[in-house]
């Protein structure tokens, strides 16, 4: 069945090339250097506007800001169609340190843009002659080179895009299955029959679109309805974007990453009603509330709807080796209180996907704080020893136990050669199949958790991931069936599934990471200041309590502000010593 696979793959790639049509290059911009939060700020600034021509000029440098503005008019040929702007630069590589943008359309903050998020839908039924003002809050990233800026106005062919994904996703499943596997043969037979219905003699003609409808009808009736359905394994998928509060960038840049990432999530939620997103770290929400309250209010609405999950317990995803027991308690106290007061939600999960090891004191602290579950992926990065469990009871110093689950997301491997997994999952066939392949407790549970979306530097899920997830949720043979849900629902179900099982394993003591070994030693000056601050604020609270007996007022607000600073700097890429120099200064 190699020929049908390659034939279908070639036609699928041709279809992909037809998704964007009628491209119009936008070449002229006005540019103003400097950092501005919104169009009102840039208009109020006395700094001069300069002309910027895409084909002739470049901008930026390391950690530079600029503001770009242009206007576009919908041409007659795009009337009634889905029209988008595509914004991109010449840089490949990692999105977290490359040029990134916050896009405003007609003065309204729309979404973030980076190398993985380039499309801004202007309208699904564009009107010829309508004008749009595009403002781009631009950050050059942490690279030293100057950057290009390219913006194209395009028609998005939604019919071709749908057929592309309807073919592409099951094709990716079939590609991973053995050649003689009946499921692979059935998938490829159905896909081959579908592409046989396509008239590719003159793409984008009326005959072509008639054939697209026939192929779509065949796939729905003969493949998705008859061949797909229930599968033995399930992958519970929740959208996610891990944002390092500081690392290869400063706190100031993190504030912008939050605005970019969260606004992109909101934008995609408008088009994908099944999309559920989860984000931890109240500090990030506080940044957003201070900088872009209009976006924050939209986040609150999605949380109330149940489509945005605010959980994770701690104020930031904190280091759990150096932080004192009192600080760990404060991380949870401040974190859960913020989510309760701001959103009316009670946290039940300690969500620490990227922290560099976990103290054996944590289970006791969690249970006493009404936190029932713990999740990480980082222990899978061990240099030498693979932890033998992914779902287990973690037993702490005093005997307290907490249900723990490790995310097992990784690419599918015909012959597995590694044990590393990721919290920045890409929702596609390979990683869904890989997560189940890597999972070690199949004897007691058939449901794995996947957190998907670009992360570390933010960004989050993409349109491609959501389109993949939509097809994978149909139950394609050979691949776990995707279910969009919250992490909280996953853990509640997991608890019921494994309760009372004699095969549920147990891990006693510290979860030590055999990898980031500088945690206790690097940037010792900051570690010393952290410990002095912890002692200082414990003494401050004690003495302030005694002072109350003498009739003085307890300085709660000032103490809380100080603790927030301490907790912020206990983030797992700050206090361990893995960030850039500017973070420590």
C-alpha positions as CSV (number, residue, x, y, z in Angstrom):
1,X,0.0,0.0,0.0
2,X,3.0,2.4,-0.5
3,X,1.7,3.7,-3.8
4,X,-1.7,4.8,-2.5
5,X,-0.1,6.5,0.5
6,X,2.3,8.5,-1.6
7,X,-0.3,9.3,-4.2
8,X,-2.7,10.6,-1.5
9,X,0.1,12.5,0.2
10,X,1.0,14.3,-3.1
11,X,-2.6,15.3,-3.7
12,X,-3.0,16.5,-0.1
13,X,0.1,18.7,-0.5
14,X,-1.4,20.1,-3.7
15,X,-4.6,20.9,-1.9
16,X,-2.7,22.7,0.8
17,X,-1.1,25.0,-1.8
18,X,-4.6,26.1,-2.9
19,X,-5.8,27.2,0.6
20,X,-4.5,30.8,0.3
21,X,-5.5,32.5,-2.9
22,X,-5.4,36.0,-4.6
23,X,-2.5,37.3,-2.5
24,X,-2.0,41.0,-2.4
25,X,1.2,42.2,-0.8
26,X,1.0,45.1,1.6
27,X,4.3,47.0,1.3
28,X,3.9,50.4,2.8
29,X,3.7,51.1,6.6
30,X,4.2,53.9,9.0
31,X,6.6,53.0,11.8
32,X,7.2,54.6,15.2
33,X,10.0,53.3,17.4
34,X,9.4,52.7,21.0
35,X,7.2,50.6,23.4
36,X,3.4,51.4,23.4
37,X,0.6,49.2,24.8
38,X,-2.2,50.3,22.4
39,X,-3.0,52.6,19.5
40,X,-4.1,55.4,21.9
41,X,-0.6,55.4,23.5
42,X,1.2,55.5,20.2
43,X,-1.1,58.3,18.9
44,X,-0.5,60.3,22.1
45,X,3.3,60.0,21.7
46,X,5.2,63.0,20.1
47,X,7.7,60.6,18.6
48,X,7.7,60.9,14.8
49,X,6.2,58.5,12.3
50,X,8.6,57.2,9.7
51,X,7.8,55.4,6.4
52,X,8.7,51.7,6.2
53,X,8.7,49.8,2.9
54,X,8.7,46.0,3.3
55,X,10.8,45.2,0.3
56,X,13.5,47.7,1.1
57,X,13.8,48.1,4.8
58,X,14.5,46.2,8.0
59,X,13.9,46.9,11.7
60,X,14.8,45.8,15.2
61,X,17.8,44.3,16.8
62,X,18.0,42.6,20.2
63,X,15.0,43.3,22.5
64,X,13.8,46.3,20.5
65,X,10.2,47.6,20.0
66,X,8.5,49.3,17.2
67,X,4.9,50.1,16.1
68,X,3.7,49.5,12.6
69,X,0.5,50.9,11.0
70,X,-1.1,50.4,7.6
71,X,-4.5,50.2,6.1
72,X,-6.0,47.7,3.7
73,X,-9.0,47.9,1.5
74,X,-10.9,44.7,0.4
75,X,-10.7,44.5,-3.4
76,X,-13.7,43.6,-5.5
77,X,-12.5,40.1,-6.2
78,X,-12.6,39.2,-2.5
79,X,-16.2,40.2,-2.0
80,X,-18.2,37.7,0.0
81,X,-15.2,35.5,0.7
82,X,-13.1,34.6,3.8
83,X,-10.3,37.1,3.9
84,X,-7.2,37.1,6.1
85,X,-3.9,38.9,6.7
86,X,-0.8,36.8,6.8
87,X,2.0,38.4,8.9
88,X,5.5,36.9,8.9
89,X,9.2,37.6,8.9
90,X,12.1,35.8,7.4
91,X,13.2,34.1,10.6
92,X,12.8,30.4,11.2
93,X,13.9,28.7,14.4
94,X,12.3,29.0,17.8
95,X,9.3,31.2,18.1
96,X,10.0,32.2,21.8
97,X,13.0,34.4,20.9
98,X,12.1,35.5,17.4
99,X,10.1,38.6,16.4
100,X,6.6,38.6,17.7
101,X,3.6,41.0,17.5
102,X,0.4,42.0,19.1
103,X,-2.1,42.8,16.3
104,X,-4.8,45.4,16.6
105,X,-7.5,45.7,13.9
106,X,-9.5,48.9,13.8
107,X,-8.1,49.7,17.2
108,X,-9.2,46.4,18.8
109,X,-6.6,44.0,20.2
110,X,-7.1,40.9,18.1
111,X,-4.4,38.3,18.8
112,X,-0.7,37.6,19.0
113,X,1.5,36.7,16.0
114,X,4.7,34.7,15.8
115,X,6.2,32.1,13.4
116,X,3.5,29.6,14.4
117,X,0.6,32.1,14.4
118,X,0.5,34.2,11.3
119,X,-3.1,34.4,10.1
120,X,-5.6,37.1,11.1
121,X,-9.1,36.4,9.9
122,X,-10.6,39.8,9.0
123,X,-14.0,38.5,7.8
124,X,-15.8,35.3,6.7
125,X,-17.9,37.4,4.4
126,X,-15.8,40.3,3.3
127,X,-17.3,43.4,1.6
128,X,-15.5,45.0,-1.2
129,X,-14.4,48.5,-0.3
130,X,-14.3,47.9,3.4
131,X,-11.2,49.4,5.0
132,X,-9.2,47.9,7.9
133,X,-6.5,49.6,9.9
134,X,-3.8,47.2,11.1
135,X,-1.6,48.1,14.0
136,X,1.3,45.9,15.0
137,X,2.9,46.2,18.4
138,X,6.3,44.6,17.4
139,X,9.0,43.1,19.5
140,X,12.2,42.1,17.7
141,X,12.9,39.1,20.0
142,X,16.2,38.3,21.6
143,X,18.2,37.8,18.4
144,X,20.8,40.4,17.3
145,X,19.9,40.6,13.6
146,X,17.4,43.1,12.1
147,X,14.2,41.7,10.8
148,X,11.9,41.9,7.8
149,X,8.2,42.5,7.9
150,X,5.9,41.0,5.3
151,X,2.1,41.3,5.3
152,X,-0.2,39.7,2.7
153,X,-3.9,40.1,2.2
154,X,-5.3,36.7,1.0
155,X,-8.5,34.8,0.4
156,X,-8.8,31.7,2.6
157,X,-10.5,28.8,0.7
158,X,-12.4,27.2,3.5
159,X,-13.7,24.3,1.4
160,X,-10.3,23.3,0.3
161,X,-9.0,23.7,3.8
162,X,-11.6,21.4,5.1
163,X,-10.9,18.7,2.5
164,X,-7.2,19.0,3.2
165,X,-7.6,18.2,6.9
166,X,-10.2,15.5,6.3
167,X,-7.6,13.7,4.1
168,X,-4.4,14.7,5.9
169,X,-5.2,13.7,9.4
170,X,-6.1,10.0,8.7
171,X,-3.2,9.9,6.3
172,X,-0.9,10.7,9.2
173,X,-2.4,7.9,11.2
174,X,-2.0,5.4,8.4
175,X,1.6,6.4,7.9
176,X,2.5,5.4,11.4
177,X,0.8,1.9,11.3
178,X,2.6,-1.2,10.0
179,X,2.2,-1.8,6.2
180,X,0.3,-5.1,6.7
181,X,-2.0,-3.6,9.4
182,X,-5.7,-4.0,8.4
183,X,-6.5,-0.5,9.8
184,X,-3.8,1.1,7.6
185,X,-5.2,-0.7,4.6
186,X,-8.8,0.4,5.3
187,X,-7.8,4.0,5.8
188,X,-5.7,4.2,2.7
189,X,-8.4,2.5,0.6
190,X,-11.0,5.1,1.8
191,X,-8.6,8.0,1.2
192,X,-7.7,6.7,-2.3
193,X,-11.3,6.3,-3.2
194,X,-12.0,9.9,-2.1
195,X,-9.1,11.4,-4.1
196,X,-10.3,9.4,-7.1
197,X,-13.4,11.6,-7.1
198,X,-11.3,14.8,-7.4
199,X,-11.1,16.6,-10.7
200,X,-7.7,18.2,-10.7
201,X,-7.4,19.1,-14.3
202,X,-8.1,22.7,-13.6
203,X,-7.8,23.5,-9.9
204,X,-10.2,26.1,-8.5
205,X,-12.6,25.7,-11.4
206,X,-16.3,24.9,-11.0
207,X,-15.6,21.3,-12.0
208,X,-12.9,21.2,-9.3
209,X,-15.3,22.5,-6.6
210,X,-18.0,20.1,-7.6
211,X,-15.5,17.3,-7.2
212,X,-14.4,18.6,-3.8
213,X,-18.0,18.3,-2.6
214,X,-18.2,14.7,-3.9
215,X,-15.0,13.8,-2.1
216,X,-16.2,15.4,1.1
217,X,-19.5,13.5,0.9
218,X,-17.7,10.2,0.4
219,X,-15.2,10.8,3.3
220,X,-18.0,11.7,5.7
221,X,-20.3,8.8,4.8
222,X,-17.9,6.0,4.0
223,X,-14.9,6.8,6.2
224,X,-15.8,9.0,9.2
225,X,-19.2,7.5,9.8
226,X,-18.5,3.9,8.9
227,X,-14.9,3.2,9.7
228,X,-14.2,5.7,12.5
229,X,-15.8,5.6,16.0
230,X,-14.9,4.3,19.4
231,X,-11.3,3.3,20.1
232,X,-9.7,1.3,22.9
233,X,-7.7,4.2,24.1
234,X,-8.5,7.9,24.8
235,X,-6.4,11.0,24.7
236,X,-7.8,13.8,26.8
237,X,-6.5,17.0,25.3
238,X,-6.4,20.4,26.8
239,X,-5.0,23.5,25.1
240,X,-2.1,25.0,27.0
241,X,0.8,27.4,26.7
242,X,3.6,27.2,29.1
243,X,5.0,30.7,29.8
244,X,8.3,31.0,31.6
245,X,7.8,34.1,33.8
246,X,11.5,34.8,33.0
247,X,14.2,32.8,31.3
248,X,15.8,33.9,28.0
249,X,13.8,37.1,28.3
250,X,12.9,39.5,31.1
251,X,9.7,40.0,33.2
252,X,8.8,43.0,31.0
253,X,8.8,40.8,27.9
254,X,6.7,38.1,29.7
255,X,3.9,40.6,30.2
256,X,3.8,41.0,26.4
257,X,3.9,37.2,25.9
258,X,0.9,36.9,28.1
259,X,-1.1,39.4,26.1
260,X,-0.1,37.8,22.8
261,X,-0.8,34.2,24.0
262,X,-4.1,34.8,25.8
263,X,-5.6,37.0,23.1
264,X,-4.7,34.3,20.5
265,X,-6.5,31.7,22.6
266,X,-9.6,33.9,22.7
267,X,-9.5,34.5,19.0
268,X,-9.3,30.8,18.1
269,X,-12.1,30.0,20.6
270,X,-14.5,32.1,18.5
271,X,-14.0,29.7,15.6
272,X,-13.6,26.4,17.4
273,X,-16.4,25.9,20.0
274,X,-14.9,22.6,21.1
275,X,-11.6,24.3,22.1
276,X,-10.8,24.2,25.9
277,X,-7.8,25.9,27.3
278,X,-5.9,25.7,30.6
279,X,-3.4,28.1,32.1
280,X,-1.8,28.2,35.6
281,X,0.2,31.0,37.4
282,X,-2.0,33.8,38.8
283,X,1.0,36.2,38.3
284,X,0.4,36.0,34.6
285,X,-3.3,36.8,35.0
286,X,-2.4,39.8,37.2
287,X,0.0,41.1,34.5
288,X,-2.8,40.9,31.9
289,X,-5.3,42.6,34.3
290,X,-2.9,45.5,34.7
291,X,-1.9,45.8,31.1
292,X,-4.9,44.8,29.0
293,X,-8.1,44.8,31.2
294,X,-10.3,44.4,28.1
295,X,-8.6,41.1,27.3
296,X,-8.7,40.1,31.0
297,X,-12.5,40.6,31.0
298,X,-12.8,38.3,28.0
299,X,-10.8,35.6,29.8
300,X,-13.1,35.9,32.8
301,X,-16.1,35.2,30.6
302,X,-14.5,32.1,29.1
303,X,-13.6,30.9,32.6
304,X,-17.2,31.3,33.6
305,X,-18.4,29.4,30.5
306,X,-16.1,26.5,31.5
307,X,-14.0,26.7,28.3
308,X,-10.9,28.3,30.0
309,X,-9.5,26.4,33.0
310,X,-7.7,28.5,35.6
311,X,-5.9,25.9,37.8
312,X,-2.4,25.0,39.0
313,X,-2.5,26.0,42.7
314,X,0.8,28.1,42.9
315,X,1.3,31.8,42.3
316,X,4.0,30.8,39.8
317,X,5.3,27.4,38.7
318,X,7.9,27.6,41.5
319,X,11.1,25.9,42.2
320,X,10.5,23.1,44.7
321,X,14.1,22.5,45.8
322,X,15.3,25.8,47.2
323,X,12.0,27.4,48.3
324,X,11.3,27.0,52.0
325,X,8.3,25.0,53.3
326,X,6.7,28.4,54.3
327,X,7.2,29.7,50.8
328,X,5.6,26.6,49.2
329,X,2.6,27.1,51.4
330,X,2.5,30.8,50.4
331,X,2.7,29.8,46.7
332,X,-0.4,27.8,47.1
333,X,-2.2,30.2,49.5
334,X,-1.6,33.2,47.2
335,X,-2.3,31.2,44.0
336,X,-5.6,29.5,45.1
337,X,-6.8,32.8,46.7
338,X,-6.3,34.7,43.5
339,X,-8.2,32.2,41.4
340,X,-11.0,32.0,44.0
341,X,-11.5,35.8,44.4
342,X,-11.0,36.7,40.7
343,X,-12.8,33.8,39.0
344,X,-14.7,31.9,41.7
345,X,-12.9,28.6,41.0
346,X,-11.3,26.2,43.5
347,X,-8.0,24.7,42.5
348,X,-7.4,21.0,42.9
349,X,-4.2,20.4,40.7
350,X,-0.6,21.3,41.4
351,X,0.4,21.9,37.8
352,X,4.3,22.0,37.5
353,X,5.2,20.6,34.1
354,X,8.7,22.2,33.9
355,X,10.0,22.4,37.5
356,X,13.5,20.9,38.2
357,X,12.6,18.3,40.9
358,X,10.1,18.0,43.7
359,X,10.6,17.9,47.4
360,X,9.2,15.0,49.4
361,X,7.5,17.6,51.6
362,X,5.0,18.5,48.9
363,X,2.4,15.7,49.3
364,X,1.7,16.8,52.9
365,X,1.6,20.5,51.9
366,X,-0.8,19.8,49.1
367,X,-3.2,17.7,51.1
368,X,-3.3,20.2,53.9
369,X,-4.1,22.9,51.2
370,X,-7.0,20.9,49.7
371,X,-5.0,20.1,46.5
372,X,-5.8,16.5,45.4
373,X,-3.7,15.9,42.3
374,X,-0.1,16.5,41.0
375,X,1.0,16.7,37.4
376,X,4.5,17.1,35.8
377,X,6.4,15.9,32.8
378,X,9.9,17.0,33.7
379,X,11.1,13.8,35.5
380,X,10.9,12.1,32.0
381,X,14.0,14.2,31.2
382,X,16.1,12.2,33.5
383,X,19.6,11.7,32.1
384,X,20.0,8.1,33.2
385,X,17.0,6.5,34.9
386,X,13.5,6.3,33.5
387,X,11.0,6.6,36.3
388,X,8.9,3.3,36.1
389,X,5.5,5.0,36.6
390,X,3.3,7.6,34.9
391,X,0.3,7.2,37.1
392,X,0.9,6.5,40.8
393,X,0.4,7.5,44.4
394,X,3.3,9.8,45.5
395,X,4.0,9.3,49.2
396,X,5.7,12.1,51.1
397,X,7.8,12.5,54.2
398,X,4.9,12.1,56.7
399,X,3.2,9.3,54.8
400,X,0.7,11.5,53.0
401,X,-0.1,10.3,49.5
402,X,-1.3,12.3,46.5
403,X,-2.5,11.0,43.1
404,X,0.1,11.8,40.5
405,X,0.1,11.6,36.7
406,X,2.9,12.4,34.2
407,X,2.0,13.7,30.8
408,X,3.5,11.3,28.3
409,X,3.3,13.3,25.1
410,X,6.0,12.6,22.4
411,X,6.2,11.6,18.8
412,X,5.3,8.0,17.9
413,X,8.3,5.8,17.3
414,X,8.2,2.5,15.4
415,X,11.1,1.4,17.7
416,X,11.1,3.6,20.9
417,X,14.6,4.9,21.6
418,X,14.0,7.5,24.3
419,X,11.9,8.2,27.3
420,X,11.6,12.0,27.2
421,X,8.2,13.6,27.0
422,X,6.9,17.2,26.5
423,X,4.3,19.6,28.0
424,X,4.4,21.5,24.7
425,X,2.5,18.9,22.8
426,X,1.6,19.3,19.1
427,X,-1.9,18.0,18.6
428,X,-1.4,15.6,15.7
429,X,-1.6,11.9,15.0
430,X,2.1,11.2,15.8
431,X,2.0,12.8,19.3
432,X,-1.4,11.4,20.2
433,X,-0.2,7.9,19.2
434,X,3.1,8.6,20.9
435,X,1.5,9.6,24.2
436,X,-0.3,6.3,24.4
437,X,2.7,4.3,23.2
438,X,4.9,5.9,26.0
439,X,2.3,5.4,28.8
440,X,3.3,2.8,31.3
441,X,0.1,2.1,33.2
442,X,-2.0,0.7,30.4
443,X,-3.1,-2.1,32.7
444,X,-5.1,0.2,35.0
445,X,-6.0,3.2,32.7
446,X,-6.8,3.7,29.0
447,X,-6.8,7.5,29.0
448,X,-3.7,9.7,28.7
449,X,-3.6,13.5,29.2
450,X,-2.1,15.8,26.5
451,X,-1.4,19.5,27.0
452,X,-1.0,20.8,23.5
453,X,0.3,24.2,22.3
454,X,3.5,26.0,21.8
455,X,5.1,27.0,25.1
456,X,8.0,28.2,27.2
457,X,7.9,31.5,25.3
458,X,4.1,31.3,25.0
459,X,2.1,31.2,21.8
460,X,-0.3,28.3,22.6
461,X,-2.3,26.1,20.3
462,X,-2.6,26.8,16.5
463,X,-5.3,26.5,14.0
464,X,-3.5,23.4,12.6
465,X,-3.7,21.7,16.0
466,X,-7.4,22.4,16.4
467,X,-8.1,21.2,12.9
468,X,-6.2,18.0,13.6
469,X,-8.0,17.5,16.9
470,X,-11.4,17.9,15.3
471,X,-10.7,14.9,13.0
472,X,-8.9,12.8,15.7
473,X,-12.0,13.2,17.9
474,X,-13.9,11.1,15.4
475,X,-11.9,8.0,16.4
476,X,-9.6,7.2,13.5
477,X,-8.6,3.5,13.7
478,X,-5.1,2.9,15.1
479,X,-5.0,6.2,17.0
480,X,-6.4,7.0,20.5
481,X,-9.7,8.9,20.3
482,X,-9.2,12.6,21.1
483,X,-11.5,14.1,23.7
484,X,-11.3,17.9,24.4
485,X,-11.7,18.4,28.1
486,X,-10.3,20.1,31.2
487,X,-7.4,18.8,33.3
488,X,-9.6,18.8,36.3
489,X,-12.2,16.5,34.7
490,X,-9.3,14.2,33.6
491,X,-8.0,13.8,37.1
492,X,-11.4,13.3,38.6
493,X,-12.0,10.5,36.1
494,X,-8.5,9.1,36.6
495,X,-9.1,9.0,40.4
496,X,-12.3,7.0,39.9
497,X,-10.6,4.6,37.4
498,X,-7.7,3.7,39.6
499,X,-9.3,3.8,43.0
500,X,-8.8,0.6,44.9
501,X,-6.6,-1.0,42.2
502,X,-4.0,-3.3,43.6
503,X,-1.9,-2.5,40.5
504,X,-1.7,1.3,41.2
505,X,2.0,1.8,42.0
506,X,3.5,4.0,44.7
507,X,6.6,6.2,44.8
508,X,8.0,7.1,48.2
509,X,10.1,10.2,48.8
510,X,11.7,12.9,46.6
511,X,11.1,13.1,42.8
512,X,14.7,14.0,41.8
513,X,15.5,15.3,38.4
514,X,18.8,13.9,36.9
515,X,19.3,16.8,34.6
516,X,19.3,20.4,35.9
517,X,21.9,20.0,38.6
518,X,22.8,23.7,39.0
519,X,19.7,24.3,41.0
520,X,21.4,24.5,44.3
521,X,24.6,26.4,43.3
522,X,24.3,28.7,40.3
523,X,23.6,32.5,40.9
524,X,24.3,32.0,44.6
525,X,23.9,35.7,45.4
526,X,20.2,35.6,44.4
527,X,19.7,32.3,46.4
528,X,21.2,34.1,49.5
529,X,18.8,37.0,49.0
530,X,15.9,34.7,48.6
531,X,16.6,32.9,51.9
532,X,17.1,36.3,53.7
533,X,13.8,37.5,52.3
534,X,12.0,34.4,53.5
535,X,13.4,34.8,57.0
536,X,12.6,38.5,57.0
537,X,9.0,38.1,56.1
538,X,8.4,35.3,58.6
539,X,9.8,37.6,61.2
540,X,7.8,40.5,59.9
541,X,4.6,38.5,60.3
542,X,5.5,37.3,63.7
543,X,6.4,40.7,65.0
544,X,3.4,42.3,63.4
545,X,1.1,39.8,65.1
546,X,2.7,40.8,68.5
547,X,2.3,44.4,67.6
548,X,-1.5,43.9,67.2
549,X,-1.7,43.0,70.9
550,X,-0.5,46.5,71.6
551,X,-3.3,48.0,69.5
552,X,-1.4,48.5,66.2
553,X,-2.8,47.7,62.8
554,X,-1.5,44.6,61.0
555,X,0.1,45.7,57.7
556,X,-1.5,43.0,55.6
557,X,-1.4,44.8,52.2
558,X,2.3,45.6,52.5
559,X,3.2,42.1,53.7
560,X,1.2,40.6,50.8
561,X,3.0,42.8,48.3
562,X,6.4,41.7,49.6
563,X,5.4,38.1,49.6
564,X,4.3,38.4,45.9
565,X,7.8,39.7,45.0
566,X,9.4,36.8,46.8
567,X,7.1,34.2,45.2
568,X,7.6,35.7,41.8
569,X,11.3,35.4,42.0
570,X,11.0,31.8,43.1
571,X,9.9,30.9,39.6
572,X,11.6,27.8,38.3
573,X,13.9,29.6,35.8
574,X,14.7,32.5,38.1
575,X,15.9,31.3,41.6
576,X,17.6,28.1,40.3
577,X,19.9,30.3,38.1
578,X,19.0,29.4,34.5
579,X,17.9,32.8,33.2
580,X,19.8,35.5,31.3
581,X,21.9,38.1,33.1
582,X,19.3,40.9,32.9
583,X,16.8,38.8,34.9
584,X,19.1,38.7,37.9
585,X,20.2,42.3,37.7
